[in-house]
Amino acid sequence: MTDTWDTIADWYVELLRTGSAMHTFNCDVLLDLLPERLDDTRVLDIGCGEGVISRATAARGAAVVGIDPSARMIEHARAAGGSPPGTVAYAIDDGCVLNTIADSSVDWATAGLALNNVPDFDAALVAVRRVLRSSGRLAFTIPHPCFEAPRATWTQSSGGAARRVVGDYRAEGFWRSDDPQAVRRAGNQHRMISTYLSALVRHGFLIEAVTEPAPSAQVVAGNRRRAGLPPFLALRARCG
Ligand SMILES: C[S@@+](CC[C@H](N)C(=O)[O-])C[C@H]1O[C@@H](n2cnc3c(N)ncnc32)[C@H](O)[C@@H]1O
């Protein structure tokens, strides 16, 4: 059977809820791009999965709508509920379309490890621009394209430090990990950093922040080879 986000949803939810250092770190990296308080703010969480980012932004006071094309992910998100003082609602939707979201209706769009799944990044940015208010912002994380490129692996020379081996950085497009324990066995769209940045500029976004944080102590404890390599690239941009 070919894995999809629906078929791995139960596994993914279990991974996050039993404590995944990587996903906790990803949530922290994304939240660092947002204001401490989001009262009176409407947030759209694109590719919300089981709702970890949606709940975290609601906990800062936002009224959040989480969307995801995976019906099973949305079931899990709804079952988990919200995180007051804000509110959370969920809908099945595609980040390239955002059919369920009205024009000019949100202040922030967030996307944690989700825009690397949309097949058409330009279409996603058109949809995001449509739903953002004129002062709206987009904040998102993606697996770091340099170090999480298709089929990146590790090597270790005798006595030397482990090194990440990347051979396919320029090979943009869909790929699927063949590791049965990898999240990206459900598939992933690889794009170069320049592709992400150029598209943001082309669609009229002003880039405000670009971060590549060092992995947390918990991430490194789980895999010492990761020390020194940022697992995620994070960006914040506002409508220009
Ligand atoms: C790695 S999970 C991240 C989920 C959540 N944001 C988190 O941080 O745990 C990637 C999510 O992207 C969603 N996704 C896949 N294709 C998408 C699309 N076209 N539009 C929006 N989300 C999509 C998947 O269903 C999945 O829930």
The ligand as an SDF file (V2000), in Angstrom:
LIG
                    3D

 27 29  0  0  0  0  0  0  0  0999 V2000
    4.1850   17.0180    8.8550 C   0  0  0  0  0  0  0  0  0  0  0  0
    2.4240   17.2430    8.9190 S   0  0  0  0  0  0  0  0  0  0  0  0
    2.3590   18.7280    9.8890 C   0  0  0  0  0  0  0  0  0  0  0  0
    1.0880   18.8340   10.6690 C   0  0  0  0  0  0  0  0  0  0  0  0
    1.0760   19.9440   11.7150 C   0  0  0  0  0  0  0  0  0  0  0  0
    1.1770   21.2680   11.1140 N   0  0  0  0  0  0  0  0  0  0  0  0
    2.1840   19.7310   12.7120 C   0  0  0  0  0  0  0  0  0  0  0  0
    3.0170   20.6390   12.8970 O   0  0  0  0  0  0  0  0  0  0  0  0
    2.2110   18.6520   13.3200 O   0  0  0  0  0  0  0  0  0  0  0  0
    2.0360   17.8160    7.2850 C   0  0  0  0  0  0  0  0  0  0  0  0
    0.5650   18.1080    7.0750 C   0  0  0  0  0  0  0  0  0  0  0  0
    0.3880   18.7090    5.7840 O   0  0  0  0  0  0  0  0  0  0  0  0
   -0.8440   18.2660    5.3060 C   0  0  0  0  0  0  0  0  0  0  0  0
   -0.9750   18.4940    3.8490 N   0  0  0  0  0  0  0  0  0  0  0  0
   -0.6830   17.6530    2.8310 C   0  0  0  0  0  0  0  0  0  0  0  0
   -1.0410   18.2120    1.6570 N   0  0  0  0  0  0  0  0  0  0  0  0
   -1.5720   19.4190    1.9340 C   0  0  0  0  0  0  0  0  0  0  0  0
   -2.1660   20.4520    1.1520 C   0  0  0  0  0  0  0  0  0  0  0  0
   -2.2550   20.3510   -0.1870 N   0  0  0  0  0  0  0  0  0  0  0  0
   -2.6580   21.5370    1.7910 N   0  0  0  0  0  0  0  0  0  0  0  0
   -2.5600   21.6520    3.1390 C   0  0  0  0  0  0  0  0  0  0  0  0
   -2.0200   20.7080    3.9370 N   0  0  0  0  0  0  0  0  0  0  0  0
   -1.5330   19.6050    3.3390 C   0  0  0  0  0  0  0  0  0  0  0  0
   -0.8810   16.7930    5.6910 C   0  0  0  0  0  0  0  0  0  0  0  0
   -2.1730   16.2240    5.6070 O   0  0  0  0  0  0  0  0  0  0  0  0
   -0.3060   16.8470    7.0940 C   0  0  0  0  0  0  0  0  0  0  0  0
   -1.3110   16.9670    8.0680 O   0  0  0  0  0  0  0  0  0  0  0  0
  1  2  1  0
  2  3  1  0
  2 10  1  0
  3  4  1  0
  4  5  1  0
  5  6  1  0
  5  7  1  0
  7  8  2  0
  7  9  1  0
 10 11  1  0
 11 12  1  0
 11 26  1  0
 12 13  1  0
 13 14  1  0
 13 24  1  0
 14 15  1  0
 14 23  1  0
 15 16  2  0
 16 17  1  0
 17 18  1  0
 17 23  2  0
 18 19  1  0
 18 20  2  0
 20 21  1  0
 21 22  2  0
 22 23  1  0
 24 25  1  0
 24 26  1  0
 26 27  1  0
M  CHG  2   2   1   9  -1
M  END
$$$$
